[in-house]
Amino acid sequence: MSKMIGTGLAAAALVSGTAVMGAGTAQAAPKPQCCGVVTYDGVNIRTQPNLGGAIVGQAQGGDSFVMLDGGYIQGQMIECDWGSRTASWVRMRLDRTGVVGYISGCYSTPLD
């Protein structure tokens, strides 16, 4: 009887197009991309990794984000508010608002 039920479920799955997976075949969820935190208030989120990119939102110090496209990239060299310079930018999605864009490495820190 149990063999018939199992065969019936597999046949029903084939007809409906639904995959049937046996025990022990579960796929591990892909590891989420790294995240980070904004370290400065009023940081502009831009459409491109440069000061010419349109502003699509603003982040505040302490806001968390998910890094997209593999993390930090090289963009336009800018001077941070405290005088250092960087060309590091990150494409991110702000957790608080869902806005996607670029912020300068001046104003963000990656988290492990």
C-alpha positions as CSV (number, residue, x, y, z in Angstrom):
1,M,0.0,0.0,0.0
2,S,2.8,2.5,0.9
3,K,4.5,1.7,-2.4
4,M,1.3,2.6,-4.3
5,I,0.9,5.9,-2.4
6,G,4.5,6.8,-3.1
7,T,4.1,5.9,-6.8
8,G,0.8,7.9,-6.9
9,L,2.5,11.0,-5.4
10,A,5.3,10.8,-7.9
11,A,2.9,10.4,-10.8
12,A,0.8,13.3,-9.6
13,A,3.9,15.4,-9.3
14,L,4.9,14.6,-12.9
15,V,1.4,15.4,-14.2
16,S,1.3,18.7,-12.3
17,G,4.9,19.7,-13.1
18,T,5.9,19.8,-9.4
19,A,9.2,18.3,-8.5
20,V,9.3,15.8,-5.7
21,M,12.4,15.7,-3.7
22,G,13.3,12.9,-1.3
23,A,14.7,13.4,2.2
24,G,18.3,14.6,2.3
25,T,18.1,16.4,-1.1
26,A,17.3,19.9,0.3
27,Q,19.4,22.7,-1.3
28,A,21.2,25.1,1.0
29,A,20.1,28.7,0.6
30,P,22.7,30.8,-1.1
31,K,24.8,32.8,1.3
32,P,23.5,36.4,1.4
33,Q,25.9,39.1,0.2
34,C,27.8,40.9,2.8
35,C,26.3,43.8,4.6
36,G,27.5,47.1,5.9
37,V,26.6,50.1,8.0
38,V,26.5,53.8,7.1
39,T,28.8,55.8,9.3
40,Y,27.7,59.4,8.7
41,D,24.4,61.2,8.7
42,G,22.8,62.5,5.4
43,V,24.7,60.4,3.0
44,N,23.4,60.7,-0.6
45,I,22.6,57.4,-2.4
46,R,23.3,57.9,-6.1
47,T,22.6,56.1,-9.4
48,Q,26.3,55.9,-10.3
49,P,29.5,55.6,-8.3
50,N,30.3,59.3,-8.8
51,L,29.1,62.8,-7.7
52,G,27.3,63.2,-11.1
53,G,24.9,60.3,-10.4
54,A,21.4,61.4,-9.6
55,I,20.5,61.3,-5.9
56,V,17.8,58.6,-5.3
57,G,17.8,58.7,-1.5
58,Q,19.6,59.5,1.7
59,A,21.1,57.3,4.5
60,Q,21.7,58.1,8.1
61,G,24.5,57.0,10.4
62,G,23.7,53.6,11.8
63,D,21.6,52.5,8.8
64,S,22.4,49.0,7.6
65,F,22.6,47.9,4.0
66,V,23.1,44.8,1.8
67,M,26.0,45.0,-0.6
68,L,25.1,44.2,-4.2
69,D,27.3,43.2,-7.2
70,G,30.1,41.8,-5.0
71,G,30.8,44.8,-2.7
72,Y,33.1,47.8,-3.1
73,I,34.2,49.0,-6.5
74,Q,36.4,51.8,-7.9
75,G,34.5,54.9,-8.8
76,Q,35.1,58.6,-8.8
77,M,37.8,59.8,-6.4
78,I,36.2,62.1,-3.8
79,E,37.4,63.9,-0.7
80,C,35.7,62.8,2.5
81,D,34.4,65.5,4.9
82,W,37.4,65.0,7.2
83,G,40.0,65.5,4.4
84,S,41.0,61.9,3.3
85,R,40.3,60.8,-0.2
86,T,38.8,57.6,-1.7
87,A,37.6,56.1,-5.0
88,S,35.8,53.3,-3.2
89,W,32.1,53.0,-3.7
90,V,29.5,50.3,-2.9
91,R,26.3,49.4,-4.7
92,M,23.8,48.7,-2.0
93,R,20.2,48.3,-0.9
94,L,19.4,50.3,2.2
95,D,17.5,48.1,4.7
96,R,15.4,50.9,6.2
97,T,13.9,52.1,2.9
98,G,14.8,49.6,0.2
99,V,16.5,52.2,-2.0
100,V,19.2,50.8,-4.3
101,G,22.2,52.9,-5.4
102,Y,25.8,53.8,-4.6
103,I,27.4,55.4,-1.6
104,S,31.0,56.4,-1.1
105,G,33.3,54.3,1.0
106,C,34.0,57.5,2.9
107,Y,30.7,57.0,4.7
108,S,30.3,53.2,5.0
109,T,31.9,50.2,6.7
110,P,31.5,46.6,5.7
111,L,30.4,44.1,8.3
112,D,31.4,40.4,8.3
